[in-house]
Amino acid sequence: MASFPEFVNEADIATSHLIGELSTPASPFIQKSGRETWTVAFAPDGSYLAWSQGHRVVRLIPWCRCLKRFLLDDNEKNKTNKVLLRQNSSENQKTPGEHTIDCGDIVWGLAFGSSVPEQQSRCVNIGWHRFKFGEDQLLLATGLGNGRIKIWDAYTGKLLLNLMDHTEVVRDLTFAPDGSLILVSASRDKTLRVWDLKDDGNMMKVLKGHPNWVYCCAFSPDSSVLCSVGAGKAVFLWDMNKYAMIHKLEGHNNDVVSCEFSPDGALLATASYDTRVIVWDPYTATVLLDLGHLFPPPSPIFAGGANDRWVRSVSFSHDGLHIASIADDKKVRFWRIDCSCPVEVAHLSNGLCCAFSTDGRVLAAGTRDGSIFFWDTPRNVSSLQHLCRMSIRRLMSTNQVKKLPIPVKILEYLTYQIF
C-alpha cells in the first residue's frame, strides 16, 4: 500500500514550509477531557485565530500578533502583516485582544460569525431583543460535548448566549456568510438545528434525515445551500430557503467527516474515512474529482476498515484553486483542482482538522495533543480565465451556465468539466 500512485515519485513533490506552531500549555483546570484540537477557525475579517486546545479551553489570538511570532523571512513577513494590519486598522472600532475561554465542557466545534446590520433577521419577533448587534460585531460559537452551544463576544471573551436543545455532542457549527447571524449546528443526535442569533438565539428549524451521527456542515457562499455530512456515507444538500433536502450525494464508501464549498460555490469537497476526498458539482450531484490517499485504492467492501489513511479534514483555499487535506498517514496534502496528485506535502502526526487563513497564505492544522501547526501555502497567480470563471460561477448555477450560447470547450471549462 502506498500514499501516492505508481506514476508519482514522492521525492518530486515539494515539501511545504512550516512557519510555526502553537503548543498547548498544562491545563489550569481539572482534566475532565483530552487535549484534542477538534477545530481551528479564522475570523472572516482575518482579525482572529481560534482553536480548541483541549481541557474545555478555547484560545483566541489576534492573527496579526500570531504571525509576528513565527520565523518568516523579513520580506514575506512584512508583506503578510501589512495586509492583516490594514484589516485591523482604525476602520475597526474595537482592538483585538487575546482571550482564553473555559467553555465548561469538551469543545468539538468552533465558528466565527459577523453581523451586517442591514441584513434582515428571519425571526418573527422583531420588536425587542436582548442583544443589538452592530456592524463591528464578531461572535464566536462553541459546540460542546454536553450538547450545548455557547456564543461569545470575540473582542471581550464575554458569554452572550447559551443555546440548549441538542441531546448529544455538537460536532460542528457554521454561520451563514451573508451576515444574517444564522447559525447551523451539527450533532451526534442525528440532527441539524438552525438558530437565529439576531433573535436572541431562537431555534428556527430542525433538519432531520441523517440516519447516524452528523459530523460536519458548511454553507455555500451565497448562504442558499447547506451541506451536511455524517456516518453511513451521508452527504446531504439542503435548500436553506425552504429548509428541505434537495440532494443525497452518493460516492463515498465510509463515514464522511468534513466538507467545504469552493469560494464561488461551484464545487464541494468532502473528506471520508474511505481514504478519499471527492470534489462534486453540488448543482448536478456529480463527481468531478476523486483525490485518493491510498494506492491501490481499497475496494468498497474494505474501505470501512482501519487502514491508516482515513482522511480527517478538508479545506478549500480562497483562491478556488487549492485544496488541503489531512489524513492518518501523517501527511498534510496540498492539491490543485487541475491535478490528481498533491503539489505539496507536509509531515503532521495525529492531525485532526485544518483551515486556510482568510487571505489563503497560511494553512493551520490541529492535532490530538492540542497544538496547531502553520504552513506556507502553494503560491500561484490565478489565470485570467480562472478569475473570470469564478466571477461567473458566483452568479450562475451549472444549469444556468449550460443554457448559455457558448462553445462547448468554454462550457466545459465554466462547469469544471475541464480545468
C-alpha positions in Angstrom: 0.0 0.0 0.0 1.3 3.5 -0.9 0.3 7.1 -0.3 0.7 8.0 -4.0 0.0 6.4 -7.4 2.8 4.4 -9.0 3.5 7.1 -11.6 4.2 9.7 -8.9 7.7 9.9 -7.4 7.2 11.2 -3.8 10.6 12.7 -3.9 9.5 15.0 -6.7 6.6 16.5 -4.6 7.6 19.8 -2.9 7.6 19.9 0.9 5.6 22.7 2.4 7.4 25.2 4.6 6.5 25.0 8.3 6.3 28.6 9.6 5.4 28.0 13.2 3.4 26.2 15.9 1.4 27.0 19.0 1.6 24.3 21.7 -0.9 23.7 24.5 0.3 24.6 28.0 -0.5 22.5 31.0 -4.2 22.7 31.7 -5.2 25.1 34.6 -8.4 23.1 35.0 -9.2 19.6 36.3 -8.5 17.4 33.3 -12.0 16.1 32.5 -11.3 15.9 28.9 -8.5 15.2 26.5 -6.2 17.6 24.7 -7.5 17.2 21.1 -7.8 20.2 18.9 -11.0 19.3 17.1 -11.5 22.6 15.4 -9.4 25.6 14.2 -11.0 28.7 12.7 -10.1 32.1 11.3 -12.4 35.2 11.7 -13.9 36.3 8.4 -12.1 39.6 8.6 -8.7 38.0 9.4 -8.6 39.5 12.8 -8.6 36.4 15.0 -7.5 32.8 15.1 -9.4 30.4 17.5 -8.8 26.8 18.3 -10.0 24.3 20.8 -6.8 23.4 22.7 -8.3 20.7 24.9 -9.4 20.6 28.6 -12.5 22.6 27.8 -10.4 25.6 26.7 -10.7 27.8 23.6 -7.9 30.2 22.8 -8.5 33.4 20.8 -5.4 35.1 19.5 -5.2 38.2 17.1 -3.9 36.6 13.9 -1.6 39.6 13.2 0.1 39.1 16.6 0.3 35.4 16.0 2.1 35.8 12.7 4.7 38.0 14.3 5.7 35.1 16.5 6.7 33.0 13.5 10.1 32.9 11.9 9.0 34.2 8.4 11.6 35.8 6.2 11.5 39.6 6.5 10.1 40.3 3.1 7.3 37.9 3.4 6.6 38.8 7.0 6.3 42.4 6.2 4.0 41.8 3.2 1.7 39.5 5.1 1.5 41.6 8.2 0.7 44.8 6.2 -2.3 43.1 4.7 -3.6 41.9 8.1 -2.7 45.2 9.9 -4.9 47.0 7.3 -7.7 44.7 8.2 -7.3 45.5 11.9 -6.6 49.3 11.5 -8.7 52.2 12.7 -11.5 51.1 10.4 -12.4 48.6 13.1 -13.9 50.2 16.2 -12.5 47.5 18.5 -8.9 46.4 19.0 -8.5 42.6 19.1 -7.3 41.2 22.4 -6.1 37.7 23.4 -8.5 35.5 25.3 -8.5 32.1 27.0 -12.1 30.8 27.5 -13.2 28.0 29.7 -16.3 26.6 28.0 -17.1 24.1 30.7 -17.0 21.0 28.6 -15.2 19.4 25.7 -15.2 21.8 22.7 -15.9 20.0 19.5 -16.9 22.8 17.1 -16.0 26.4 16.5 -17.3 29.1 14.2 -16.9 32.8 13.8 -19.9 34.9 12.7 -20.0 38.6 11.9 -23.1 40.7 11.5 -24.4 43.0 8.8 -26.9 45.4 10.3 -28.9 45.8 7.0 -29.4 42.1 6.7 -32.9 41.2 7.8 -33.4 38.7 10.5 -35.7 35.8 9.6 -37.4 35.8 13.1 -41.0 36.8 13.7 -40.4 38.7 16.9 -38.6 41.9 15.6 -39.8 44.3 18.3 -37.4 43.5 21.1 -34.1 41.7 21.6 -31.6 41.4 24.4 -28.7 42.0 22.0 -28.3 44.6 19.4 -25.5 43.5 17.0 -23.5 46.3 15.5 -21.6 46.4 12.3 -18.3 45.6 14.0 -19.8 42.6 16.0 -17.7 39.5 15.9 -19.1 36.3 17.5 -17.5 33.0 18.4 -19.8 30.0 18.7 -18.6 26.9 20.5 -20.2 23.4 20.3 -19.8 21.3 23.4 -19.8 17.7 24.4 -22.9 18.2 26.6 -25.0 19.3 23.6 -24.9 23.0 24.4 -23.8 25.8 22.2 -22.2 28.9 23.8 -21.9 32.2 22.0 -19.1 34.6 22.9 -18.1 38.1 22.1 -14.8 37.6 20.4 -13.5 41.0 21.3 -14.2 40.7 25.1 -14.5 37.0 25.7 -17.9 37.6 27.3 -20.6 34.9 27.2 -23.6 36.2 25.4 -25.9 33.2 24.8 -26.3 29.6 25.9 -28.2 27.5 23.4 -29.7 24.3 24.7 -31.6 21.8 22.6 -29.2 19.2 21.2 -29.2 15.9 23.2 -25.7 14.8 22.1 -22.3 16.2 21.2 -22.4 19.3 19.0 -19.8 18.2 16.4 -19.7 21.2 14.1 -21.0 24.8 13.7 -21.3 27.1 10.7 -22.6 30.7 10.2 -24.3 31.9 7.1 -21.8 34.0 5.2 -24.4 36.7 4.4 -24.1 38.4 7.8 -27.6 37.4 9.0 -26.1 35.6 12.0 -28.0 32.4 11.1 -26.1 29.6 12.8 -26.4 25.9 12.0 -25.2 23.1 14.3 -24.5 19.5 13.5 -24.8 16.9 16.3 -24.4 13.3 17.1 -28.2 13.3 17.9 -28.6 12.9 14.1 -30.0 16.4 13.6 -29.0 19.8 12.3 -30.5 22.8 14.1 -30.9 26.3 12.7 -30.6 29.2 15.1 -31.2 33.0 14.6 -28.8 34.9 16.8 -30.4 38.2 16.0 -33.5 36.8 17.6 -31.6 36.1 20.9 -30.7 32.6 19.7 -34.2 31.4 18.7 -34.1 27.9 17.2 -35.9 28.2 13.9 -35.8 24.7 12.4 -34.6 21.2 13.0 -33.3 19.4 9.9 -33.8 15.7 10.1 -32.7 13.0 7.6 -29.3 11.7 8.8 -29.6 8.1 9.9 -26.5 8.4 12.1 -24.1 11.0 13.6 -23.7 14.3 11.7 -20.0 15.2 11.6 -19.8 18.5 9.7 -21.8 21.2 7.9 -21.0 24.1 5.6 -22.9 26.9 3.9 -22.5 27.7 0.2 -21.0 31.3 -0.3 -24.5 32.7 -1.1 -26.0 31.1 2.1 -28.7 29.4 0.0 -27.5 25.8 0.3 -26.1 23.8 3.3 -24.1 20.7 3.0 -24.1 18.2 5.9 -22.0 15.0 6.1 -22.0 12.2 8.6 -21.7 8.5 9.4 -23.1 5.9 6.9 -21.6 7.6 3.8 -24.0 10.5 4.1 -23.6 13.7 2.1 -26.8 15.8 2.0 -27.6 19.1 0.5 -30.3 21.3 1.9 -32.2 24.3 0.4 -31.9 26.9 3.2 -34.8 28.9 2.0 -37.3 26.0 2.2 -35.3 24.0 4.8 -35.7 21.0 2.6 -33.3 18.3 1.5 -32.5 18.6 -2.3 -29.8 16.1 -2.9 -28.2 13.0 -1.5 -24.7 12.6 -3.0 -23.6 9.0 -3.4 -19.9 8.1 -4.0 -18.2 7.6 -0.6 -17.8 4.1 0.9 -17.4 5.1 4.6 -18.2 7.8 7.1 -17.9 11.3 5.7 -16.4 13.7 8.2 -15.6 17.0 6.6 -17.0 19.3 3.8 -16.5 22.7 2.3 -17.6 24.7 -0.7 -15.3 26.5 -3.1 -15.3 30.3 -2.9 -17.6 30.5 -6.0 -19.9 27.8 -4.8 -19.5 25.8 -7.9 -17.5 23.0 -6.2 -18.0 21.0 -3.0 -15.2 19.0 -1.3 -15.9 16.1 1.1 -13.5 14.0 3.1 -14.1 10.4 4.2 -12.7 7.5 6.1 -12.7 5.7 2.8 -9.3 7.4 2.1 -10.7 9.8 -0.4 -11.6 13.4 -1.0 -14.3 13.8 -3.5 -14.9 17.1 -5.3 -18.6 17.4 -6.5 -20.7 19.7 -8.6 -23.3 20.5 -6.0 -25.9 21.5 -8.6 -25.8 18.3 -10.5 -24.7 15.9 -7.7 -21.9 14.5 -9.9 -18.3 13.7 -9.1 -15.7 15.9 -10.7 -12.5 14.8 -8.9 -11.5 11.8 -6.8 -8.4 12.5 -4.7 -7.1 9.3 -3.3 -4.8 8.9 -0.2 -4.2 5.2 -0.5 -3.0 3.2 -3.6 -4.2 0.9 -4.9 -7.5 2.3 -3.5 -9.4 -0.1 -1.2 -12.4 -1.9 -2.7 -15.7 -0.7 -1.3 -16.0 -3.8 0.9 -12.7 -3.0 2.6 -13.0 0.8 2.6 -14.6 0.8 6.0 -11.6 -0.9 7.8 -8.7 0.7 9.6 -6.1 1.4 7.0 -4.0 4.3 8.4 -5.3 6.6 5.6 -8.6 7.9 6.9 -9.0 11.5 5.7 -9.8 13.7 8.7 -10.3 17.1 7.3 -10.5 19.1 4.0 -10.4 22.8 3.3 -10.8 25.0 0.2 -8.4 27.9 -0.3 -9.8 31.3 -1.1 -8.2 31.3 -4.5 -10.5 28.5 -5.6 -7.5 26.6 -6.9 -6.1 24.7 -3.9 -7.5 22.1 -1.5 -5.8 20.9 1.7 -6.4 17.5 3.3 -5.2 15.8 6.4 -5.0 12.0 6.7 -3.9 9.4 9.3 -0.8 8.6 7.3 0.9 11.6 9.0 0.7 13.8 5.9 -0.9 17.2 5.0 -1.5 17.3 1.3 -2.0 20.4 -0.9 -3.9 19.8 -4.1 -4.7 21.8 -7.2 -8.1 21.3 -8.7 -6.5 20.7 -12.1 -4.2 17.9 -10.8 -4.9 14.4 -9.4 -1.7 14.4 -7.3 -0.6 16.7 -4.5 1.5 19.6 -5.4 3.0 19.9 -1.9 3.1 17.7 1.2 4.0 18.3 4.9 4.5 15.9 7.8 1.9 16.0 10.6 1.3 13.3 13.2 -2.2 12.9 14.7 -3.7 15.7 12.6 -7.5 16.2 13.1 -8.5 19.5 11.4 -7.3 22.2 9.1 -8.3 25.6 7.8 -6.8 28.2 5.4 -6.3 31.7 6.7 -8.6 34.4 5.4 -6.1 35.6 2.8 -5.2 32.0 1.9 -1.5 32.5 2.6 -1.3 30.1 5.6 -2.8 26.7 6.5 -3.4 25.9 10.2 -3.8 22.3 11.3 -4.8 21.0 14.8 -3.6 17.8 16.4 -4.6 15.3 19.1 -2.3 16.9 21.7 -3.9 20.4 21.5 -1.3 22.0 19.3 -1.6 23.8 16.0 0.9 24.0 13.2 1.2 26.5 10.4 2.5 26.1 6.8 3.0 28.5 3.9 0.6 27.5 1.2 1.4 27.0 -2.5 1.6 30.3 -4.3 0.2 30.7 -7.8 -1.0 33.6 -9.7 -4.6 32.7 -10.8 -5.1 32.9 -14.6 -7.5 35.5 -16.0 -9.6 32.6 -17.3 -9.9 31.1 -13.7 -10.8 34.5 -12.3 -13.5 35.0 -14.9 -14.8 31.5 -14.3 -15.1 32.2 -10.6 -16.8 35.5 -11.2 -19.4 33.9 -13.5 -20.0 30.9 -11.2 -20.6 33.1 -8.2 -23.7 34.3 -10.0 -24.8 31.3 -12.1 -25.6 27.7 -11.4 -24.4 24.8 -13.5 -27.7 24.5 -15.2 -27.8 28.2 -16.0 -24.3 28.1 -17.5 -25.3 25.1 -19.7 -28.0 27.3 -21.3 -25.6 29.9 -22.4 -25.0 30.0 -26.2 -21.2 29.5 -26.0 -18.7 27.0 -27.5 -18.5 23.5 -25.9 -15.0 23.9 -24.6 -15.8 27.1 -22.8 -18.9 25.5 -21.4 -16.8 22.6 -20.1 -14.4 25.0 -18.6 -17.0 27.0 -16.8 -18.7 23.9 -15.4 -15.3 22.5 -14.2 -15.5 19.5 -16.6 -12.0 20.6 -17.7 -9.7 22.7 -15.6 
